[in-house]
Amino acid sequence: MPGRLQHKSAVITGAGSGIGLESSLLFAQEGANLILVDVNLPNAEKAASLISERFPNVKAIPFKADVSKESEVEAAIALAVKEFGRLDIMFNNAGIMHPEDDNALNTEERIWDLTMDINLKGVWWGCKHAILAMRKNPTDESKGLRVGGSIINTASFVAIMGAATPQLAYTASKGAVLAMTRELAMVHAREGIRLNSLCPGPLKTPLLMDFLNTDEKKQRRLVHLPMGRFGEAVELANAALFLASDESSYITGTDFKVDGGLSSAY
Ligand code: NAD
């Protein structure tokens, strides 16, 4: 049976850990060729080795880039087009949550700027250069559709709900990702380019576990989770796979929540 991403090529940012790593493995399993972008090159290389061991039929190339730098994101997308002939999927997933106090009264401008540069500007660069590449993809006349591509931007449940934790710059950056993604989805819908935000709930990945670094902090967060547990990165990878594949061909502009029910909780 052909994979759900057979003959597609994808760029995944933050591919060396958490959601990005699980998505890289899953996309490879489903037949996609990949550029694995991470600012941490050794982790991207480890991801590429895992893929070549498990899925030798696909190509996965590790690529060091800081998503806040336009030229580096552009180079990653150019590499996908050079190696695979086209770009079908852009997963703008890399993000940071600054471990220092990040609230309106105490946060420093440098933390605000760093968070915005990576979490928001990085997604903008990824969208901009992916759209330019996807515009060149040939139309699928058999389906009567313009098959441009799928762009997935990782936001967060905090973009929808207020979290009583000091992460203001993070929350603001993720809210802006939702707004930007919706607008780009409208502007590019008729080019066959779909854009959706993925809104994870709290997950058992280094990003959150480093932030909730005591049992007490973890327990305080767990109380609010309807399922009584943190999510797993692979549960987000499954959703990203759906949004990346043609199975979601009529879905664009959504805030796709994978949060264990958190955003419906009272
Ligand atoms: P993670 O820390 O496990 O992985 C993030 C990856 O991004 C790392 O490999 C890191 O090296 C890379 N990265 C960081 N800055 C980068 C940069 N400037 N350029 C390129 N790569 C960079 O985190 P995760 O939990 O898998 O988070 C992935 C995304 O999901 C993030 O955007 C995060 O904000 C979002 N998210 C996470 C949670 C959660 O609970 N973990 C909840 C909601 C949203």
Boltz pocket constraint, residues with backbone or C-beta under 6 A from the ligand:
constraints:
  - pocket:
      binder: B
      contacts: [[A, 13], [A, 14], [A, 15], [A, 16], [A, 17], [A, 18], [A, 19], [A, 20], [A, 37], [A, 38], [A, 39], [A, 40], [A, 43], [A, 65], [A, 66], [A, 67], [A, 68], [A, 92], [A, 93], [A, 94], [A, 95], [A, 96], [A, 97], [A, 118], [A, 154], [A, 155], [A, 156], [A, 157], [A, 199], [A, 200], [A, 201], [A, 202], [A, 203], [A, 204], [A, 205], [A, 206], [A, 207], [A, 208], [A, 233]]
      max_distance: 6.0
